Amino acid sequence: MCWRNIEKILVGFSLLAFSIVMISGCATTRSAGDGFLAKGQYEQAITHYQGELARSPQDAHLWRNLGIAYFHQQRFDEALESFDQADRFDPNNAKTALYRGMIHEQRGEVDAAVSLYQSYLALNPDSKLASEIRYRLHWIQDKHLQKLIADAIANESSIDVANIPSNTVAVVRFDASSLPDEYKPLGRGLAELIYNDLSYVPDLKLVERLEIYKLQEELKLSQSELADQFNSPRVGKIVGAARVVTGKLDELEDKEVEIDAGIVAVGPELAKYPQRQKGSVGKIFELQKKLTYEIIEQLGYQVTPELRAAINQTQTNSVLALIAYSRGLEYADRGLFQLAEAEFQAALQEDPGFSMAQQAARSFSGIGKFDGAPRPVSSLSEMVQLDVKQETQSFVDQGDIIKRLQGSTEGAPPEDENPVVTPQATNASATVTGHTD
């Protein structure tokens, strides 16, 4: 055998060994089903995934992509079973949560869909789809609440207040109509701070704030009408709250404010009135904390050291940040998302550590540009499938490439099929990476 042939064989085996190592280290080439999935050939993908899972039953990637293939065939029960298996071996995967959410949305299971979309955003907040999912969340919740409120108003006469759980509370925005214009948003922000602090009370169930706004909108109540003791029981009855916390902000002399709150019962129980709090606008955070402790005690709960420590966590000490945040909440209630996001960002400029503003800014990030209903689920799934195609674009059949490499030891492969690219001279370093789930 001539040296040239021996050299060819050695080179061929070297290339074979190198390519096998590269293939085994690249996640996008580990399953033949991935190539069929990327091409939309779902039945072939299912067949391959099932076969590979028989050999590798703990492979989350295979289970997840099998679920995706089932999803595109509208075989939702089988898709969810596959995603269950994927979650066993790879919990908290954003893609799994997203596909689950789309299934539950198409089934009309709103609560499950919302929870899963929120999980997706928590796991993958900066993805290409994040803005679309955020807008979708707001749209789903808005439509769902509109229906709930409309149904509750239609059935108001049949609601038995005796059946409303005693631990349910609604916090209605405080009437700040008598304050100067620049301070009026504080009525909304103060209610939000109280709501946030009450959320630390064990066993206390709070009514969603957006639900209150939608009811106010439906009943066409002004801020003062919503907060008065005559409308509050009706509000509580409709939204399923045994008691309603509300109140009023008044301007006093020397730029002081007074906070007057009430706890109005939906049933025969008499209303309770916590001690009024008054002081300068700059002390509104201190006043709010004192008022919250009064409300908790009058609701019948004990302020334990643990509860006090949780509530005493300072959200912000900046009145300007609170006002901007409050304006953002008002814009968000009205669906003016772009303005809301701008106000939340303004609040963070005043106080970058304002955690409630941080959360609100993330929630509304990037959705201001959307107008009207979101894309249908079918269109959303197409957007997700583009990511699947990008992930699998380097897919090759491992068996085929190995055969061609083996064949290259007997003769040079055609140029257009050569799996090895000759490196170019360079002074830079190179890093080889592969896709991982």
C-alpha positions as semicolon CSV with decimal commas, in nm:
position;residue;x (nm);y (nm);z (nm)
1;M;0,000;0,000;0,000
2;C;0,148;0,333;-0,100
3;W;0,215;0,603;0,156
4;R;-0,039;0,832;-0,010
5;N;-0,321;0,581;0,049
6;I;-0,210;0,522;0,408
7;E;-0,206;0,898;0,468
8;K;-0,557;0,924;0,320
9;I;-0,688;0,653;0,549
10;L;-0,529;0,812;0,855
11;V;-0,675;1,151;0,766
12;G;-1,015;0,993;0,710
13;F;-1,013;0,820;1,047
14;S;-0,898;1,141;1,215
15;L;-1,184;1,331;1,058
16;L;-1,424;1,054;1,156
17;A;-1,312;1,062;1,519
18;F;-1,319;1,444;1,531
19;S;-1,668;1,460;1,378
20;I;-1,808;1,196;1,610
21;V;-1,681;1,395;1,909
22;M;-1,828;1,717;1,770
23;I;-2,161;1,550;1,696
24;S;-2,190;1,394;2,040
25;G;-2,111;1,729;2,203
26;C;-2,375;1,926;2,013
27;A;-2,722;1,911;2,164
28;T;-2,892;2,007;1,837
29;T;-2,776;1,688;1,664
30;R;-2,863;1,432;1,925
31;S;-3,208;1,339;1,792
32;A;-3,323;1,253;1,443
33;G;-3,670;1,370;1,550
34;D;-3,544;1,729;1,583
35;G;-3,489;1,757;1,208
36;F;-3,842;1,639;1,131
37;L;-3,985;1,870;1,400
38;A;-3,807;2,171;1,245
39;K;-3,950;2,082;0,904
40;G;-4,304;2,044;1,037
41;Q;-4,307;1,669;0,971
42;Y;-4,468;1,593;1,303
43;E;-4,570;1,230;1,252
44;Q;-4,215;1,135;1,156
45;A;-4,082;1,335;1,454
46;I;-4,319;1,151;1,690
47;T;-4,206;0,814;1,557
48;H;-3,839;0,900;1,609
49;Y;-3,891;1,048;1,956
50;Q;-4,090;0,745;2,071
51;G;-3,817;0,513;1,949
52;E;-3,542;0,713;2,115
53;L;-3,736;0,742;2,440
54;A;-3,758;0,365;2,454
55;R;-3,378;0,373;2,484
56;S;-3,349;0,697;2,685
57;P;-3,666;0,731;2,897
58;Q;-3,518;1,005;3,119
59;D;-3,427;1,246;2,840
60;A;-3,623;1,568;2,905
61;H;-3,532;1,709;2,563
62;L;-3,695;1,414;2,386
63;W;-4,007;1,428;2,603
64;R;-4,044;1,803;2,554
65;N;-4,007;1,790;2,176
66;L;-4,242;1,492;2,159
67;G;-4,496;1,713;2,341
68;I;-4,436;1,993;2,090
69;A;-4,497;1,755;1,800
70;Y;-4,823;1,638;1,964
71;F;-4,919;2,002;2,023
72;H;-4,896;2,082;1,653
73;Q;-5,122;1,786;1,577
74;Q;-5,379;1,916;1,829
75;R;-5,326;1,603;2,039
76;F;-5,331;1,803;2,360
77;D;-5,378;1,523;2,613
78;E;-5,075;1,339;2,478
79;A;-4,880;1,665;2,464
80;L;-4,951;1,739;2,831
81;E;-4,850;1,385;2,929
82;S;-4,521;1,434;2,744
83;F;-4,464;1,770;2,911
84;D;-4,532;1,605;3,249
85;Q;-4,247;1,367;3,179
86;A;-4,022;1,650;3,060
87;D;-4,091;1,834;3,387
88;R;-3,988;1,528;3,589
89;F;-3,636;1,536;3,447
90;D;-3,603;1,910;3,371
91;P;-3,833;2,116;3,595
92;N;-3,879;2,489;3,547
93;N;-3,818;2,488;3,173
94;A;-3,953;2,802;3,004
95;K;-4,046;2,635;2,676
96;T;-4,246;2,363;2,852
97;A;-4,438;2,628;3,047
98;L;-4,512;2,825;2,730
99;Y;-4,654;2,528;2,538
100;R;-4,859;2,424;2,840
101;G;-4,997;2,777;2,860
102;M;-5,100;2,771;2,494
103;I;-5,281;2,440;2,543
104;H;-5,476;2,563;2,845
105;E;-5,561;2,891;2,672
106;Q;-5,705;2,705;2,374
107;R;-5,910;2,495;2,613
108;G;-6,046;2,808;2,781
109;E;-5,874;2,727;3,111
110;V;-5,777;3,085;3,185
111;D;-5,631;3,054;3,535
112;A;-5,397;2,772;3,431
113;A;-5,292;2,958;3,114
114;V;-5,219;3,280;3,303
115;S;-5,015;3,097;3,567
116;L;-4,806;2,919;3,303
117;Y;-4,745;3,234;3,097
118;Q;-4,631;3,407;3,415
119;S;-4,396;3,115;3,481
120;Y;-4,255;3,151;3,130
121;L;-4,185;3,521;3,186
122;A;-4,024;3,454;3,523
123;L;-3,796;3,192;3,366
124;N;-3,725;3,376;3,041
125;P;-3,800;3,749;3,089
126;D;-3,581;3,872;2,804
127;S;-3,682;3,630;2,530
128;K;-3,800;3,744;2,187
129;L;-4,155;3,644;2,282
130;A;-4,160;3,813;2,625
131;S;-4,339;4,130;2,511
132;E;-4,595;3,927;2,319
133;I;-4,663;3,707;2,621
134;R;-4,692;4,006;2,855
135;Y;-4,946;4,170;2,627
136;R;-5,128;3,842;2,591
137;L;-5,147;3,807;2,969
138;H;-5,302;4,150;3,013
139;W;-5,547;4,088;2,732
140;I;-5,656;3,748;2,867
141;Q;-5,698;3,877;3,221
142;D;-5,885;4,185;3,101
143;K;-6,134;3,985;2,895
144;H;-6,174;3,729;3,170
145;L;-6,243;3,996;3,432
146;Q;-6,492;4,172;3,207
147;K;-6,688;3,850;3,177
148;L;-6,667;3,777;3,551
149;I;-6,788;4,127;3,639
150;A;-7,068;4,122;3,381
151;D;-7,187;3,782;3,508
152;A;-7,163;3,893;3,873
153;I;-7,368;4,209;3,808
154;A;-7,627;4,010;3,614
155;N;-7,659;3,765;3,905
156;E;-7,626;4,025;4,181
157;S;-7,976;3,967;4,316
158;S;-7,905;3,598;4,373
159;I;-7,578;3,648;4,564
160;D;-7,612;3,537;4,928
161;V;-7,372;3,750;5,132
162;A;-7,384;3,491;5,410
163;N;-7,189;3,257;5,184
164;I;-6,904;3,502;5,125
165;P;-6,597;3,385;5,324
166;S;-6,531;3,615;5,619
167;N;-6,157;3,636;5,543
168;T;-6,208;3,799;5,201
169;V;-6,120;4,167;5,172
170;A;-6,126;4,418;4,887
171;V;-5,907;4,729;4,897
172;V;-6,062;5,014;4,699
173;R;-5,858;5,315;4,594
174;F;-5,886;5,608;4,832
175;D;-6,072;5,918;4,724
176;A;-5,813;6,191;4,668
177;S;-6,032;6,425;4,465
178;S;-5,984;6,710;4,713
179;L;-5,604;6,708;4,681
180;P;-5,413;6,929;4,434
181;D;-5,386;6,773;4,089
182;E;-5,025;6,665;4,133
183;Y;-5,119;6,464;4,444
184;K;-5,446;6,309;4,322
185;P;-5,281;5,985;4,201
186;L;-5,180;5,915;4,563
187;G;-5,529;5,776;4,622
188;R;-5,444;5,489;4,390
189;G;-5,089;5,446;4,520
190;L;-5,192;5,449;4,886
191;A;-5,445;5,172;4,826
192;E;-5,174;4,970;4,649
193;L;-4,932;5,008;4,942
194;I;-5,201;4,894;5,186
195;Y;-5,291;4,603;4,959
196;N;-4,927;4,498;4,941
197;D;-4,889;4,507;5,320
198;L;-5,214;4,317;5,381
199;S;-5,088;4,043;5,151
200;Y;-4,848;3,942;5,430
201;V;-5,136;3,862;5,668
202;P;-5,179;3,483;5,689
203;D;-5,523;3,348;5,589
204;L;-5,639;3,684;5,453
205;K;-5,768;3,659;5,096
206;L;-5,752;3,978;4,890
207;V;-5,961;4,055;4,583
208;E;-5,763;4,133;4,268
209;R;-5,721;4,512;4,229
210;L;-5,794;4,507;3,856
211;E;-6,126;4,340;3,932
212;I;-6,223;4,640;4,146
213;Y;-6,134;4,881;3,866
214;K;-6,334;4,683;3,610
215;L;-6,635;4,688;3,840
216;Q;-6,602;5,062;3,892
217;E;-6,585;5,104;3,515
218;E;-6,888;4,884;3,459
219;L;-7,097;5,056;3,728
220;K;-6,977;5,399;3,609
221;L;-6,886;5,508;3,961
222;S;-6,667;5,809;4,030
223;Q;-6,376;5,778;4,273
224;S;-6,575;5,937;4,554
225;E;-6,880;5,719;4,481
226;L;-6,666;5,403;4,474
227;A;-6,515;5,486;4,813
228;D;-6,830;5,588;5,000
229;Q;-7,003;5,370;5,260
230;F;-7,316;5,333;5,047
231;N;-7,154;5,179;4,739
232;S;-6,882;4,981;4,917
233;P;-7,114;4,701;5,039
234;R;-7,243;4,653;4,685
235;V;-6,888;4,646;4,550
236;G;-6,791;4,383;4,806
237;K;-7,099;4,174;4,732
238;I;-7,033;4,166;4,358
239;V;-6,662;4,083;4,384
240;G;-6,709;3,835;4,667
241;A;-6,549;4,027;4,955
242;A;-6,693;4,019;5,306
243;R;-6,534;4,355;5,388
244;V;-6,412;4,652;5,188
245;V;-6,124;4,875;5,293
246;T;-6,148;5,225;5,154
247;G;-6,104;5,583;5,260
248;K;-6,025;5,940;5,175
249;L;-5,724;6,171;5,153
250;D;-5,781;6,534;5,253
251;E;-5,551;6,833;5,235
252;L;-5,498;7,024;5,557
253;E;-5,317;7,348;5,628
254;D;-4,940;7,376;5,600
255;K;-4,923;7,107;5,329
256;E;-5,044;6,835;5,562
257;V;-5,270;6,548;5,462
258;E;-5,522;6,345;5,659
259;I;-5,601;5,981;5,582
260;D;-5,947;5,871;5,689
261;A;-6,017;5,502;5,634
262;G;-6,311;5,270;5,686
263;I;-6,373;4,896;5,688
264;V;-6,721;4,846;5,550
265;A;-6,893;4,511;5,597
266;V;-7,102;4,359;5,319
267;G;-7,331;4,182;5,566
268;P;-7,505;4,309;5,881
269;E;-7,181;4,381;6,066
270;L;-7,122;4,748;6,145
271;A;-6,848;4,943;5,971
272;K;-6,523;5,004;6,156
273;Y;-6,310;5,315;6,138
274;P;-5,936;5,300;6,213
275;Q;-5,779;5,601;6,376
276;R;-5,722;5,891;6,138
277;Q;-5,365;5,959;6,040
278;K;-5,240;6,308;5,968
279;G;-4,904;6,461;5,887
280;S;-4,697;6,616;5,611
281;V;-4,694;6,464;5,264
282;G;-4,332;6,372;5,323
283;K;-4,444;6,140;5,605
284;I;-4,708;5,960;5,401
285;F;-4,517;5,631;5,423
286;E;-4,511;5,646;5,802
287;L;-4,881;5,735;5,808
288;Q;-4,962;5,447;5,575
289;K;-4,785;5,192;5,794
290;K;-4,965;5,311;6,107
291;L;-5,298;5,295;5,925
292;T;-5,224;4,944;5,795
293;Y;-5,159;4,813;6,147
294;E;-5,489;4,965;6,261
295;I;-5,669;4,798;5,969
296;I;-5,515;4,458;6,043
297;E;-5,619;4,468;6,407
298;Q;-5,972;4,581;6,323
299;L;-6,000;4,301;6,070
300;G;-5,943;4,070;6,367
301;Y;-5,581;3,969;6,310
302;Q;-5,285;3,995;6,545
303;V;-4,979;4,194;6,442
304;T;-4,708;3,946;6,530
305;P;-4,338;4,039;6,535
306;E;-4,293;3,835;6,216
307;L;-4,578;4,018;6,043
308;R;-4,451;4,355;6,159
309;A;-4,102;4,277;6,028
310;A;-4,245;4,185;5,687
311;I;-4,462;4,496;5,664
312;N;-4,186;4,727;5,784
313;Q;-3,982;4,654;5,472
314;T;-3,953;4,993;5,305
315;Q;-4,073;5,010;4,947
316;T;-3,952;5,365;4,895
317;N;-3,897;5,687;5,088
318;S;-3,944;5,907;4,783
319;V;-4,279;6,081;4,750
320;L;-4,196;6,168;4,389
321;A;-4,133;5,800;4,313
322;L;-4,466;5,708;4,475
323;I;-4,654;5,972;4,275
324;A;-4,500;5,853;3,947
325;Y;-4,577;5,492;4,039
326;S;-4,935;5,589;4,126
327;R;-4,980;5,763;3,790
328;G;-4,847;5,448;3,624
329;L;-5,109;5,237;3,800
330;E;-5,386;5,470;3,683
331;Y;-5,265;5,453;3,322
332;A;-5,236;5,074;3,346
333;D;-5,594;5,048;3,477
334;R;-5,710;5,236;3,170
335;G;-5,509;5,023;2,928
336;L;-5,262;5,302;2,845
337;F;-4,964;5,071;2,874
338;Q;-4,703;5,290;2,707
339;L;-4,775;5,578;2,944
340;A;-4,783;5,336;3,237
341;E;-4,441;5,197;3,152
342;A;-4,299;5,549;3,120
343;E;-4,428;5,640;3,467
344;F;-4,289;5,324;3,624
345;Q;-3,952;5,405;3,471
346;A;-3,980;5,760;3,607
347;A;-4,046;5,616;3,953
348;L;-3,732;5,404;3,924
349;Q;-3,528;5,706;3,822
350;E;-3,634;5,867;4,149
351;D;-3,570;5,548;4,347
352;P;-3,402;5,254;4,167
353;G;-3,469;5,032;4,469
354;F;-3,849;5,074;4,462
355;S;-3,936;4,703;4,425
356;M;-4,307;4,748;4,347
357;A;-4,214;4,985;4,065
358;Q;-3,952;4,737;3,944
359;Q;-4,213;4,463;3,926
360;A;-4,462;4,689;3,749
361;A;-4,200;4,804;3,497
362;R;-4,118;4,441;3,413
363;S;-4,485;4,354;3,382
364;F;-4,554;4,629;3,129
365;S;-4,219;4,630;2,951
366;G;-4,251;4,638;2,573
367;I;-4,630;4,609;2,552
368;G;-4,705;4,975;2,484
369;K;-4,664;4,923;2,110
370;F;-4,943;4,669;2,092
371;D;-5,294;4,778;2,001
372;G;-5,603;4,560;2,008
373;A;-5,625;4,186;2,051
374;P;-5,308;3,976;2,054
375;R;-5,220;3,724;1,787
376;P;-5,423;3,402;1,796
377;V;-5,262;3,103;1,963
378;S;-5,202;2,945;1,623
379;S;-4,994;3,247;1,520
380;L;-4,812;3,249;1,855
381;S;-4,722;2,883;1,810
382;E;-4,577;2,966;1,468
383;M;-4,353;3,227;1,632
384;V;-4,238;2,968;1,885
385;Q;-4,177;2,717;1,606
386;L;-3,933;2,962;1,445
387;D;-3,719;2,927;1,758
388;V;-3,741;2,548;1,723
389;K;-3,617;2,575;1,364
390;Q;-3,328;2,798;1,467
391;E;-3,233;2,555;1,742
392;T;-3,231;2,261;1,501
393;Q;-3,093;2,433;1,191
394;S;-2,759;2,255;1,238
395;F;-2,930;1,917;1,252
396;V;-2,760;1,639;1,057
397;D;-2,820;1,267;1,047
398;Q;-2,534;1,124;1,253
399;G;-2,545;0,787;1,080
400;D;-2,535;0,947;0,736
401;I;-2,238;1,171;0,810
402;I;-2,043;0,883;0,964
403;K;-2,108;0,670;0,655
404;R;-1,987;0,950;0,429
405;L;-1,675;0,996;0,641
406;Q;-1,605;0,628;0,628
407;G;-1,648;0,639;0,253
408;S;-1,405;0,928;0,229
409;T;-1,121;0,692;0,329
410;E;-1,164;0,526;-0,010
411;G;-1,206;0,842;-0,210
412;A;-1,254;1,216;-0,158
413;P;-1,619;1,310;-0,090
414;P;-1,792;1,560;-0,319
415;E;-1,716;1,922;-0,224
416;D;-2,076;2,011;-0,143
417;E;-2,102;1,722;0,105
418;N;-1,773;1,765;0,282
419;P;-1,869;1,800;0,650
420;V;-1,532;1,945;0,745
421;V;-1,447;2,308;0,669
422;T;-1,080;2,390;0,637
423;P;-0,995;2,651;0,902
424;Q;-0,869;2,988;0,787
425;A;-0,557;3,143;0,927
426;T;-0,639;3,385;1,208
427;N;-0,483;3,543;1,513
428;A;-0,807;3,523;1,713
429;S;-0,909;3,246;1,949
430;A;-1,215;3,031;1,873
431;T;-1,474;2,872;2,100
432;V;-1,691;2,580;1,995
433;T;-2,036;2,587;2,157
434;G;-2,348;2,375;2,122
435;H;-2,714;2,439;2,197
436;T;-2,846;2,317;2,529
437;D;-3,202;2,323;2,658
